[in-house]
Amino acid sequence: MDELFAPWRMEYVTRDPTETDGCPFCAMWDAAADREHRIVARADASYVVLNHAPYNPGHCLIIPAAHAASYDELDAGTLWELAWVQQVTLGVLSETLETDGMNVGVNLGGAAAGGSIPDHLHVHVVPRWAGDTNVMPVIGETKVIVEALDATHTRLRAAFAAHPAAAAAADGAVTLEPPTVSDD
């Protein structure tokens, strides 16, 4: 089997899945270390983070701040914001990475649905390009990720910061300010 250099995956591969200090998504929301956790943008009740074990460059997760396993556990405002942040994320990824398409998915139903963190809802947004599935994953059982996570983080954070709904926080975090929704 061929070997590819992907050092950022070592932390994920060597972790002990039985040892947890609580929910990692809740810990990321509470931490003031956006760069360290590769958070590219925050909104009032959700945030966008690069997947630490990406399927493709730019693979993001949109995560509600509330610890909830399913949509029916979220209030209407959080649901609306999650959809709006997804819309912004799709636009930023498409424009910044010049994608040919996207996959959007949510694993619901716990571990049976394939989620590695089954008790905290999160939306996967995976950028796609024509020809990104090739002989390597099919024959060589190897996925090639062509950009380092830190480089992707730098590009996407700048793109989110340039979005019309973004505001820079004093600590340098990128905050998305959703538009007001009327009940009409």
C-alpha atoms as a printed R data frame, in Angstrom:
    type eleno elety resid chain resno       x      y       z
1   ATOM     1    CA   MET     A     1   0.000  0.000   0.000
2   ATOM     2    CA   ASP     A     2   1.219  3.493  -0.783
3   ATOM     3    CA   GLU     A     3   1.884  5.929   2.054
4   ATOM     4    CA   LEU     A     4   0.896  9.575   2.005
5   ATOM     5    CA   PHE     A     5   2.144 12.216   4.422
6   ATOM     6    CA   ALA     A     6  -0.836 13.490   6.490
7   ATOM     7    CA   PRO     A     7   0.548 14.389   9.944
8   ATOM     8    CA   TRP     A     8  -2.581 16.236  11.114
9   ATOM     9    CA   ARG     A     9  -4.460 12.920  11.253
10  ATOM    10    CA   MET     A    10  -2.143 11.445  13.920
11  ATOM    11    CA   GLU     A    11  -4.025 13.033  16.820
12  ATOM    12    CA   TYR     A    12  -7.301 11.605  15.508
13  ATOM    13    CA   VAL     A    13  -5.890  8.156  14.722
14  ATOM    14    CA   THR     A    14  -4.127  7.698  18.080
15  ATOM    15    CA   ARG     A    15  -6.912  9.038  20.301
16  ATOM    16    CA   ASP     A    16  -8.558  6.698  22.779
17  ATOM    17    CA   PRO     A    17 -12.247  6.777  21.820
18  ATOM    18    CA   THR     A    18 -13.209  5.439  25.274
19  ATOM    19    CA   GLU     A    19 -11.660  8.436  27.035
20  ATOM    20    CA   THR     A    20 -13.678 11.603  26.795
21  ATOM    21    CA   ASP     A    21 -13.731 14.819  28.735
22  ATOM    22    CA   GLY     A    22 -17.307 15.400  27.695
23  ATOM    23    CA   CYS     A    23 -18.487 16.460  24.289
24  ATOM    24    CA   PRO     A    24 -15.678 17.760  22.032
25  ATOM    25    CA   PHE     A    25 -18.119 20.005  20.152
26  ATOM    26    CA   CYS     A    26 -19.289 21.639  23.390
27  ATOM    27    CA   ALA     A    27 -15.648 22.047  24.462
28  ATOM    28    CA   MET     A    28 -14.797 23.771  21.148
29  ATOM    29    CA   TRP     A    29 -17.734 26.179  21.544
30  ATOM    30    CA   ASP     A    30 -16.644 27.096  25.069
31  ATOM    31    CA   ALA     A    31 -12.926 27.459  24.251
32  ATOM    32    CA   ALA     A    32 -11.402 30.742  23.171
33  ATOM    33    CA   ALA     A    33  -9.019 28.963  20.807
34  ATOM    34    CA   ASP     A    34 -10.608 29.202  17.366
35  ATOM    35    CA   ARG     A    35  -7.337 28.770  15.461
36  ATOM    36    CA   GLU     A    36  -6.304 25.764  17.546
37  ATOM    37    CA   HIS     A    37  -9.665 24.075  16.959
38  ATOM    38    CA   ARG     A    38  -9.779 25.274  13.325
39  ATOM    39    CA   ILE     A    39 -13.028 27.166  13.823
40  ATOM    40    CA   VAL     A    40 -13.468 29.423  10.795
41  ATOM    41    CA   ALA     A    41 -16.595 31.326  11.899
42  ATOM    42    CA   ARG     A    42 -19.092 31.640  14.739
43  ATOM    43    CA   ALA     A    43 -22.683 32.851  14.895
44  ATOM    44    CA   ASP     A    44 -24.913 33.389  17.943
45  ATOM    45    CA   ALA     A    45 -25.907 29.741  18.378
46  ATOM    46    CA   SER     A    46 -23.638 27.770  16.017
47  ATOM    47    CA   TYR     A    47 -20.184 27.629  14.488
48  ATOM    48    CA   VAL     A    48 -18.264 26.348  11.464
49  ATOM    49    CA   VAL     A    49 -15.150 24.222  11.964
50  ATOM    50    CA   LEU     A    50 -12.888 22.326   9.586
51  ATOM    51    CA   ASN     A    51 -13.276 18.578   9.942
52  ATOM    52    CA   HIS     A    52 -10.065 17.287  11.556
53  ATOM    53    CA   ALA     A    53 -10.224 14.148   9.390
54  ATOM    54    CA   PRO     A    54 -11.501 15.632   6.105
55  ATOM    55    CA   TYR     A    55 -12.914 13.720   3.160
56  ATOM    56    CA   ASN     A    56 -11.782 16.568   0.865
57  ATOM    57    CA   PRO     A    57 -10.049 19.933   1.370
58  ATOM    58    CA   GLY     A    58 -12.475 22.392   2.944
59  ATOM    59    CA   HIS     A    59 -14.650 19.695   4.585
60  ATOM    60    CA   CYS     A    60 -16.508 21.686   7.250
61  ATOM    61    CA   LEU     A    61 -18.871 20.876  10.078
62  ATOM    62    CA   ILE     A    62 -21.660 23.254  11.085
63  ATOM    63    CA   ILE     A    63 -22.386 22.663  14.749
64  ATOM    64    CA   PRO     A    64 -25.059 24.111  17.031
65  ATOM    65    CA   ALA     A    65 -23.799 25.378  20.393
66  ATOM    66    CA   ALA     A    66 -26.628 23.524  22.123
67  ATOM    67    CA   HIS     A    67 -25.806 19.921  22.952
68  ATOM    68    CA   ALA     A    68 -28.539 18.138  21.010
69  ATOM    69    CA   ALA     A    69 -28.618 14.811  19.203
70  ATOM    70    CA   SER     A    70 -31.466 15.645  16.825
71  ATOM    71    CA   TYR     A    71 -33.240 18.549  15.175
72  ATOM    72    CA   ASP     A    72 -36.311 18.184  17.382
73  ATOM    73    CA   GLU     A    73 -34.164 19.052  20.422
74  ATOM    74    CA   LEU     A    74 -33.278 22.491  18.970
75  ATOM    75    CA   ASP     A    75 -35.404 25.628  19.290
76  ATOM    76    CA   ALA     A    76 -36.740 27.350  16.164
77  ATOM    77    CA   GLY     A    77 -34.167 30.167  16.288
78  ATOM    78    CA   THR     A    78 -31.251 27.739  16.394
79  ATOM    79    CA   LEU     A    79 -32.730 25.696  13.546
80  ATOM    80    CA   TRP     A    80 -33.094 28.833  11.431
81  ATOM    81    CA   GLU     A    81 -29.560 29.968  12.221
82  ATOM    82    CA   LEU     A    82 -28.142 26.517  11.415
83  ATOM    83    CA   ALA     A    83 -29.781 26.671   7.970
84  ATOM    84    CA   TRP     A    84 -28.564 30.239   7.408
85  ATOM    85    CA   VAL     A    85 -24.979 29.366   8.440
86  ATOM    86    CA   GLN     A    86 -25.152 26.394   6.074
87  ATOM    87    CA   GLN     A    87 -26.172 28.747   3.250
88  ATOM    88    CA   VAL     A    88 -23.270 31.099   4.042
89  ATOM    89    CA   THR     A    89 -20.829 28.178   4.308
90  ATOM    90    CA   LEU     A    90 -21.889 26.761   0.936
91  ATOM    91    CA   GLY     A    91 -21.346 30.156  -0.676
92  ATOM    92    CA   VAL     A    92 -17.960 30.752   0.962
93  ATOM    93    CA   LEU     A    93 -16.677 27.278   0.061
94  ATOM    94    CA   SER     A    94 -17.966 27.478  -3.498
95  ATOM    95    CA   GLU     A    95 -16.399 30.867  -4.144
96  ATOM    96    CA   THR     A    96 -13.139 30.362  -2.250
97  ATOM    97    CA   LEU     A    97 -12.370 26.800  -3.330
98  ATOM    98    CA   GLU     A    98 -13.987 27.037  -6.778
99  ATOM    99    CA   THR     A    99 -15.940 23.828  -6.228
100 ATOM   100    CA   ASP     A   100 -17.906 21.962  -8.863
101 ATOM   101    CA   GLY     A   101 -20.442 20.758  -6.295
102 ATOM   102    CA   MET     A   102 -21.044 19.968  -2.621
103 ATOM   103    CA   ASN     A   103 -22.247 17.117  -0.472
104 ATOM   104    CA   VAL     A   104 -24.256 18.076   2.619
105 ATOM   105    CA   GLY     A   105 -25.136 15.433   5.179
106 ATOM   106    CA   VAL     A   106 -26.210 14.814   8.742
107 ATOM   107    CA   ASN     A   107 -25.825 11.492  10.552
108 ATOM   108    CA   LEU     A   108 -28.974 11.108  12.675
109 ATOM   109    CA   GLY     A   109 -29.782  8.134  14.869
110 ATOM   110    CA   GLY     A   110 -26.558  7.854  16.800
111 ATOM   111    CA   ALA     A   111 -23.767  5.423  16.045
112 ATOM   112    CA   ALA     A   112 -26.004  3.330  13.766
113 ATOM   113    CA   ALA     A   113 -26.077  6.267  11.321
114 ATOM   114    CA   GLY     A   114 -22.282  6.341  11.151
115 ATOM   115    CA   GLY     A   115 -21.560  9.342  13.348
116 ATOM   116    CA   SER     A   116 -18.413  9.276  15.478
117 ATOM   117    CA   ILE     A   117 -19.961 11.861  17.835
118 ATOM   118    CA   PRO     A   118 -23.552 10.637  17.874
119 ATOM   119    CA   ASP     A   119 -24.937 12.746  20.709
120 ATOM   120    CA   HIS     A   120 -24.197 16.208  19.234
121 ATOM   121    CA   LEU     A   121 -25.872 17.066  15.937
122 ATOM   122    CA   HIS     A   122 -23.561 18.412  13.223
123 ATOM   123    CA   VAL     A   123 -23.892 19.064   9.500
124 ATOM   124    CA   HIS     A   124 -21.111 17.940   7.144
125 ATOM   125    CA   VAL     A   125 -20.378 20.127   4.117
126 ATOM   126    CA   VAL     A   126 -17.948 18.437   1.736
127 ATOM   127    CA   PRO     A   127 -16.608 20.368  -1.283
128 ATOM   128    CA   ARG     A   128 -16.466 18.342  -4.486
129 ATOM   129    CA   TRP     A   129 -14.696 18.745  -7.821
130 ATOM   130    CA   ALA     A   130 -15.191 16.908 -11.089
131 ATOM   131    CA   GLY     A   131 -12.735 14.035 -11.015
132 ATOM   132    CA   ASP     A   132 -11.991 14.168  -7.264
133 ATOM   133    CA   THR     A   133 -12.846 10.483  -7.027
134 ATOM   134    CA   ASN     A   134 -10.204  8.619  -8.928
135 ATOM   135    CA   VAL     A   135  -8.143  5.468  -8.937
136 ATOM   136    CA   MET     A   136  -6.470  6.191  -5.562
137 ATOM   137    CA   PRO     A   137  -9.471  5.520  -3.274
138 ATOM   138    CA   VAL     A   138 -10.942  2.843  -5.532
139 ATOM   139    CA   ILE     A   139  -7.842  0.745  -6.271
140 ATOM   140    CA   GLY     A   140  -5.219  2.030  -3.851
141 ATOM   141    CA   GLU     A   141  -7.517  2.393  -0.812
142 ATOM   142    CA   THR     A   142  -5.886  5.803  -0.273
143 ATOM   143    CA   LYS     A   143  -7.525  9.231  -0.225
144 ATOM   144    CA   VAL     A   144  -5.355 12.150  -1.289
145 ATOM   145    CA   ILE     A   145  -5.958 15.433   0.527
146 ATOM   146    CA   VAL     A   146  -4.105 18.076  -1.466
147 ATOM   147    CA   GLU     A   147  -3.974 20.915   1.070
148 ATOM   148    CA   ALA     A   148  -2.859 21.030   4.718
149 ATOM   149    CA   LEU     A   149  -5.572 21.831   7.264
150 ATOM   150    CA   ASP     A   150  -3.798 24.971   8.489
151 ATOM   151    CA   ALA     A   151  -3.592 26.348   4.955
152 ATOM   152    CA   THR     A   152  -7.278 25.616   4.368
153 ATOM   153    CA   HIS     A   153  -8.123 27.216   7.716
154 ATOM   154    CA   THR     A   154  -6.256 30.412   6.804
155 ATOM   155    CA   ARG     A   155  -8.003 30.681   3.419
156 ATOM   156    CA   LEU     A   156 -11.496 29.951   4.707
157 ATOM   157    CA   ARG     A   157 -11.213 32.145   7.801
158 ATOM   158    CA   ALA     A   158 -10.248 35.075   5.559
159 ATOM   159    CA   ALA     A   159 -13.160 34.283   3.233
160 ATOM   160    CA   PHE     A   160 -15.650 34.119   6.123
161 ATOM   161    CA   ALA     A   161 -14.224 37.397   7.497
162 ATOM   162    CA   ALA     A   162 -14.862 39.039   4.107
163 ATOM   163    CA   HIS     A   163 -18.511 37.905   4.027
164 ATOM   164    CA   PRO     A   164 -21.036 40.787   4.300
165 ATOM   165    CA   ALA     A   165 -22.558 39.214   7.446
166 ATOM   166    CA   ALA     A   166 -19.197 38.954   9.229
167 ATOM   167    CA   ALA     A   167 -17.879 41.094  12.021
168 ATOM   168    CA   ALA     A   168 -14.418 40.819  13.543
169 ATOM   169    CA   ALA     A   169 -14.406 40.238  17.295
170 ATOM   170    CA   ALA     A   170 -11.852 41.838  19.575
171 ATOM   171    CA   ASP     A   171 -10.058 38.490  19.953
172 ATOM   172    CA   GLY     A   172  -9.797 38.104  16.175
173 ATOM   173    CA   ALA     A   173 -12.605 35.559  15.883
174 ATOM   174    CA   VAL     A   174 -14.918 35.804  12.880
175 ATOM   175    CA   THR     A   175 -18.521 36.286  13.961
176 ATOM   176    CA   LEU     A   176 -21.440 35.907  11.564
177 ATOM   177    CA   GLU     A   177 -24.420 38.126  12.323
178 ATOM   178    CA   PRO     A   178 -27.599 36.566  10.926
179 ATOM   179    CA   PRO     A   179 -30.261 38.828   9.471
180 ATOM   180    CA   THR     A   180 -33.399 39.456  11.483
181 ATOM   181    CA   VAL     A   181 -36.329 37.235  10.572
182 ATOM   182    CA   SER     A   182 -39.867 38.536  10.898
183 ATOM   183    CA   ASP     A   183 -42.878 36.398  11.799
184 ATOM   184    CA   ASP     A   184 -44.747 37.603   8.686
